[in-house]
């Protein structure tokens, strides 16, 4: 299971049927910061990848050509390992 599913399972396993809405609220609270961080990073990468400004696009392309593969993939790999 992914981190979100583990957190949901954790919260629901502690709640009985009368307190499911509270468990869901706690799940949302626990996931908000990690998800917001991932969304922000994704939005930033989208802006960089889709810029229409010629100078920025040229700088981006040059940076990607010289950057080590591990540096480029490291952020993506870290985002996939997002802790609970």
C-alpha positions as CSV (number, residue, x, y, z in Angstrom):
1,X,0.0,0.0,0.0
2,X,1.0,3.6,-0.5
3,X,1.6,6.1,2.3
4,X,-1.9,7.5,2.0
5,X,-3.5,4.1,2.1
6,X,-1.5,3.2,5.2
7,X,-2.5,6.3,7.0
8,X,-6.2,5.8,6.1
9,X,-6.0,2.2,7.3
10,X,-4.4,3.3,10.5
11,X,-7.0,5.9,11.2
12,X,-10.0,3.7,10.3
13,X,-8.6,0.8,12.3
14,X,-8.8,2.9,15.5
15,X,-12.4,4.1,14.9
16,X,-15.7,2.3,15.3
17,X,-18.6,2.8,12.9
18,X,-19.9,5.9,14.9
19,X,-16.5,7.7,14.5
20,X,-15.7,7.2,10.9
21,X,-16.1,10.9,10.0
22,X,-13.6,11.8,12.8
23,X,-11.2,9.2,11.5
24,X,-11.5,10.7,8.0
25,X,-10.8,14.2,9.4
26,X,-7.7,12.9,11.1
27,X,-6.6,11.2,7.9
28,X,-7.0,14.4,6.0
29,X,-5.0,16.3,8.6
30,X,-2.1,13.8,8.5
31,X,-1.9,13.8,4.7
32,X,-2.4,17.6,4.1
33,X,1.2,18.7,4.5
34,X,2.9,15.8,2.5
35,X,0.4,16.1,-0.3
36,X,0.6,19.9,-0.4
37,X,4.4,19.6,-0.7
38,X,4.1,17.1,-3.6
39,X,1.5,19.2,-5.4
40,X,3.6,22.3,-5.1
41,X,6.7,20.6,-6.5
42,X,4.6,19.1,-9.3
43,X,3.2,22.6,-10.2
44,X,6.7,24.1,-10.2
45,X,8.0,21.4,-12.5
46,X,5.1,21.9,-14.8
47,X,5.8,25.6,-15.0
48,X,9.5,24.9,-15.8
49,X,8.6,22.2,-18.4
50,X,6.0,24.3,-20.2
51,X,7.5,27.8,-20.2
52,X,7.0,29.7,-23.5
53,X,9.7,32.2,-22.7
54,X,12.5,31.4,-25.1
55,X,15.4,32.4,-22.8
56,X,14.0,30.4,-19.9
57,X,13.4,27.4,-22.1
58,X,16.9,27.6,-23.5
59,X,18.3,27.8,-19.9
60,X,16.1,24.9,-18.8
61,X,17.3,22.8,-21.8
62,X,20.9,23.6,-21.1
63,X,20.6,22.7,-17.5
64,X,19.0,19.4,-18.2
65,X,21.7,18.5,-20.7
66,X,24.5,18.9,-18.2
67,X,22.7,17.8,-15.0
68,X,23.6,14.3,-13.7
69,X,20.8,11.8,-14.2
70,X,20.7,11.1,-10.5
71,X,20.1,14.7,-9.7
72,X,17.2,14.8,-12.1
73,X,15.6,11.6,-10.9
74,X,16.4,12.1,-7.2
75,X,13.5,14.4,-6.5
76,X,11.1,12.1,-8.3
77,X,12.3,9.1,-6.3
78,X,12.1,11.0,-3.0
79,X,8.5,12.0,-3.8
80,X,7.6,8.3,-4.3
81,X,9.0,7.5,-0.9
82,X,6.9,10.1,0.9
83,X,6.7,9.0,4.6
84,X,3.4,8.5,6.4
